[in-house]
Amino acid sequence: MDIVLIAGLWLDGSAWDDVLPELEKLGHRGIPVTLPGQGDGATSATYDDQAAAVLAAVDAAEGAPLVVGHSAASTLAWVAADRRPDAVTGVALIGGFPATGESAYADFFEPDGDSVPFPGWEPFAGPDSDDMSPELKAEVAAGTHPVPVGVTKGIVRWTDERRHGVPLTLICPEFSPAQAQEWIESGDVPELSAATALELVDLDSGHWPMFTQPAALAALLDEATRRPASS
């Protein structure tokens, strides 16, 4: 099966390099998306541009792909469910949640001029990055790209209620499925509260398992390709 892979803020399609051969071993073709403004030099890119790039990848895939979003890009993966609910096998989210409608996409960090640079590892100290060696942190940081403010401050809008029935897997790396369930039940993540075909799965890693646990991550994505829709 084709699996569309969308990395989070600051990362381009190369973030999935270690996952691609693991997916291939399991019979899948990974399709990494380099988002506008995250690796292509498009400094004026917007959130809508990134959403359009994801939909273009879905439309170009063979058959109905699984769409995978990491961290903030969980919202972009959920865009595929919202705009193409009948054309995707499912959605898998890694360490992130879809944004609430009518809110900013990823307005988490202070911009420097017209972009938001990678803030370094200090904001991610602890469970997010404890499984990363200093060498790996340096390598990942060297490959990051500032994200245009037009991306981070873009407004998220949901359009099709059918998205709630799309098979959805939440992969829980630096937090547990039990913690995620608490957040869902409290109403903190309304898009997941409304999902009717949601499965929470654990992964013993930090926030970037594509670098630290590529084989285990690929195995969970393989399982997600077989998750049924809600009845």
Summary of the structure (lengths in Angstrom):
residues: 231
radius of gyration: 16.2
end to end distance: 22.6
largest distance: 48.1
contacts: 790
relative contact order: 0.19
helix: 37%
strand: 16%
